[in-house]
């Protein structure tokens, strides 16, 4: 099971992304119309539910989860062809977090996400080296939530380094990445 942080707002928003699923049995009263008449959902009906409830219902054998459109073969082919030209924020604002949770259900998704992440990481690093607020703002709108925070951290690190080079800072603080890194023995 993927790690979950109860207080992490990104994790909460990621599991609120809707995923398609199919009912395994007839269900009465799942939804109501304006006259408060309960609906009758037949076995095999397709529903779009938030991942947090769909995952639980799948574990209890009430529904079968389907692959969300953001992780479909079509989107995966687009990302594999040119991951740096895809607006990941438009596809799913919490792509990696949701992908991490879906990786339990879809073998091979971890390798795909790692490949896409590494390709986009190079672009994020390169873009953070340039001081053009217009292109930075436009670039930022195409990034997924984790990528945005990474990009902003890279910008801050570059600005800190430039201040140090100009002599405005006497010391450079160790990056949070290096502080938390464990080295193999």
C-alpha positions in Angstrom: 0.0 0.0 0.0 1.3 3.4 -0.9 2.2 5.8 1.9 -0.6 8.1 3.0 -0.3 11.2 5.0 -3.6 12.1 6.7 -2.7 15.7 7.0 -1.2 16.2 3.6 -3.5 18.5 1.6 -2.0 17.3 -1.7 -2.8 13.7 -0.8 -6.3 14.7 0.2 -6.9 16.5 -3.1 -5.2 13.7 -5.1 -7.6 11.1 -3.8 -10.6 13.3 -4.6 -9.8 12.9 -8.3 -12.7 10.9 -9.9 -12.1 7.5 -11.4 -14.4 5.3 -13.5 -15.7 2.1 -11.9 -18.4 -0.5 -12.7 -20.9 -1.8 -10.2 -20.8 -5.6 -9.5 -24.4 -5.7 -8.2 -27.6 -3.7 -8.4 -27.6 -0.7 -6.0 -30.7 1.3 -5.0 -30.4 4.7 -3.5 -26.9 5.6 -4.7 -28.1 8.9 -6.0 -31.4 10.8 -5.8 -33.1 13.0 -8.4 -34.8 16.4 -7.7 -38.0 14.6 -6.5 -36.0 12.7 -3.9 -36.7 9.4 -5.7 -33.7 7.0 -5.3 -32.0 5.8 -8.4 -31.6 2.2 -9.3 -28.2 1.5 -10.6 -27.9 -1.8 -12.4 -25.0 -4.3 -12.3 -22.3 -3.2 -14.7 -23.4 0.5 -14.6 -20.5 2.9 -15.1 -19.9 5.4 -12.3 -17.4 8.2 -11.7 -16.4 8.2 -8.0 -13.7 9.9 -6.0 -10.7 7.6 -5.7 -10.9 7.4 -1.9 -14.3 5.8 -2.0 -13.8 3.8 -5.2 -10.7 2.2 -3.8 -12.6 1.2 -0.6 -15.6 -0.1 -2.6 -13.2 -2.0 -4.8 -11.5 -3.6 -1.8 -14.9 -4.7 -0.5 -15.8 -6.1 -4.0 -18.7 -3.7 -4.7 -17.1 -2.2 -7.8 -14.4 -2.8 -10.3 -12.0 0.1 -10.8 -11.2 1.1 -14.3 -8.1 3.1 -15.4 -8.8 6.9 -15.1 -8.5 8.8 -18.3 -5.4 10.5 -17.1 -3.6 7.2 -17.0 -5.1 5.7 -20.2 -2.9 4.2 -22.9 -3.6 7.2 -25.1 -2.3 9.6 -22.5 0.6 7.3 -21.7 1.6 7.2 -25.4 1.5 11.0 -25.5 3.7 11.3 -22.5 6.1 8.7 -23.7 6.4 10.4 -27.1 7.1 13.8 -25.6 6.5 14.2 -21.9 8.0 17.7 -21.8 5.4 19.1 -24.2 2.3 17.8 -22.3 0.3 20.0 -20.0 0.2 17.7 -17.0 -1.8 20.1 -14.9 -4.6 20.0 -17.4 -4.6 16.2 -17.4 -4.5 15.7 -13.7 -3.3 18.4 -11.2 -2.1 15.6 -8.8 -0.8 13.2 -11.4 2.1 11.6 -9.5 0.2 11.4 -6.1 -2.8 9.7 -7.8 -0.4 7.6 -9.9 1.3 6.4 -6.7 -2.0 5.3 -5.3 -3.1 3.6 -8.5 0.2 1.8 -8.8 -1.1 -0.8 -6.4 -3.8 -1.7 -8.9 -1.8 -1.3 -12.1 1.6 -3.1 -12.4 4.1 -1.2 -14.6 2.7 2.2 -13.7 5.6 2.9 -11.4 8.1 2.4 -14.2 6.1 4.6 -16.5 5.7 7.4 -13.8 9.5 7.2 -13.1 10.3 7.6 -16.7 8.0 10.6 -17.2 9.1 12.2 -14.0 12.8 12.0 -14.9 12.2 13.4 -18.4 10.2 16.3 -17.0 12.7 16.9 -14.1 15.4 17.8 -16.7 13.1 20.4 -18.2 12.1 21.8 -14.8 15.7 22.2 -13.8 16.6 23.9 -17.1 13.6 26.3 -17.0 14.5 27.3 -13.4 17.8 28.7 -14.5 16.3 31.5 -16.6 14.9 34.7 -15.1 12.0 35.5 -17.4 8.9 35.9 -15.2 6.5 35.8 -18.2 7.8 32.4 -19.5 8.2 31.1 -15.9 4.6 31.9 -15.1 3.4 30.3 -18.4 5.6 27.3 -17.7 4.3 27.0 -14.2 0.7 26.6 -15.4 1.6 23.4 -17.2 3.2 21.7 -14.2 1.5 19.2 -11.9 1.4 20.2 -8.2 4.6 18.4 -7.1 6.5 19.7 -10.2 5.4 23.3 -9.3 6.8 23.0 -5.8 10.0 21.5 -7.2 10.3 24.3 -9.8 9.8 27.0 -7.1 12.5 25.3 -4.9 14.9 25.3 -7.9 14.2 29.0 -8.5 14.9 29.8 -4.8 18.1 27.8 -4.9 19.3 29.6 -8.0 18.5 33.0 -6.5 20.3 32.0 -3.3 23.3 30.9 -5.3 23.4 34.1 -7.3 23.3 36.2 -4.1 26.2 34.1 -2.7 28.2 34.7 -5.9 27.7 38.5 -5.6 28.9 38.3 -2.0 25.5 39.2 -0.4 25.6 35.9 1.5 28.5 34.5 3.4 27.4 30.9 3.5 25.2 28.6 1.4 22.7 26.5 3.3 22.6 22.8 2.5 19.8 21.9 0.2 16.8 20.1 1.8 17.4 17.3 -0.8 20.9 16.8 0.5 19.9 17.0 4.1 17.4 14.2 3.8 19.5 12.0 1.5 20.9 8.7 2.8 24.0 7.4 1.1 24.6 3.7 0.5 27.4 2.1 2.5 
